[in-house]
């Protein structure tokens, strides 16, 4: 991690794009809608722990390169820096499929304001990187996956619900969620 993480006398920001949006698990001072440019949210990580197993992987979201991603920026008090980063590492770095990165994120309701935020970016060279899967493959993994944090199906539905609450449209995730709920189910699924 870079020097920014060692500045323990300053509050710091965390960018959330997946389950950290609806279940952060850490104390924060402020929660703001935000946008990260240069990476997009994608169901591109095989889950071997939280939403699947090595034998029956599920899928979870990752920040993959290109595009932009709307999510949540949390401001965390400086005195909670070490505790919060340790918590995030134990949660997000179980198999090291994510790399810690400090990226600039833009606060939605103040387009001139940006902050440097800690985020977790998928490692495309990791064996759990799924890349861009077809809808049929996503359905397969979302239906079969069940891990420490529960069924993969529940994770996808929670992500779509939270994105909807935030007014964020993700058409691919929405279609997947509809299929998981049995809406517009086709014979080929």
C-alpha positions, -999 to +999 in steps of 0.1 A: +000+000+000+013+035-007+022+063+017-013+076+018-023+047+040+004+056+065-010+091+072-028+079+103-035+114+116-060+121+088-095+107+082-096+085+051-121+073+025-131+038+014-149+033-020-176+006-019-191-010-051-204-044-038-214-058-005-196-030+014-224-007+001-251-025+021-230-042+048-199-022+054-190-038+088-170-008+100-178+026+117-178+057+095-183+094+099-199+100+065-215+081+036-216+097+002-227+086-033-195+087-054-181+077-088-148+061-096-135+067-132-113+041-149-129+009-135-163-006-136-184-030-114-185-065-129-195-099-117-160-111-126-147-130-095-152-167-088-160-169-051-143-197-032-150-185+003-179-160+009-204-171-018-190-204-030-163-230-026-134-242-048-155-272-057-187-251-064-177-215-070-201-186-069-196-152-083-190-118-066-184-083-079-150-068-087-137-035-099-124-043-134-105-019-156-122+005-179-154+026-177-167+040-144-184+029-114-210+045-091-209+034-055-205+047-020-176+066-004-172+062+033-152+087+054-136+069+084-120+086+114-083+086+115-082+069+149-100+039+133-077+036+103-056+006+115-086-013+128-107-006+097-080-016+072-073-048+092-110-056+091-111-049+053-081-070+047-095-100+066-128-096+046-116-087+011-081-103+010-090-139+020-077-153-013-059-122-025-081-119-056-083-082-050-055-057-049-056-027-025-055+006-044-059+042-037-080+059-063-096+093-068-134+091-065-158+120-072-185+129-048-219+128-066-236+158-050-205+180-053-189+175-088-159+196-080-150+175-049-129+144-052-112+123-025-086+096-025-102+064-014-091+029-006-107+004-029-103-033-039-096-039-076-097-074-091-063-089-100-068-101-136-039-125-132-055-144-102-070-178-108-104-165-094-107-139-121-137-149-142-135-122-169-167-115-188-190-145-185-222-152-205-255-148-188-259-186-188-226-190-171-234-163-146-267-180-138-250-213-133-224-199-108-250-177-090-273-207-086-247-232-074-226-209-052-229-211-014-202-200+010-194-186+044-216-155+038-245-174+023-259-182-011-245-164-042-281-159-053-288-137-022-256-117-029-267-108-065-303-100-053-289-078-025-266-060-049-294-052-073-316-040-045-290-017-031-281-003-065-318+003-071-321+021-038-292+043-048-307+050-082-279+031-100-290+012-131-270-019-140-289-037-168-267-069-168-271-074-130-308-066-133-314-093-160-294-118-139-315-110-108-347-114-128-336-148-140-326-158-105-361-148-092-376-168-121-389-137-140-387-141-178-372-175-173-365-191-206-363-228-214-327-225-223-317-213-188 
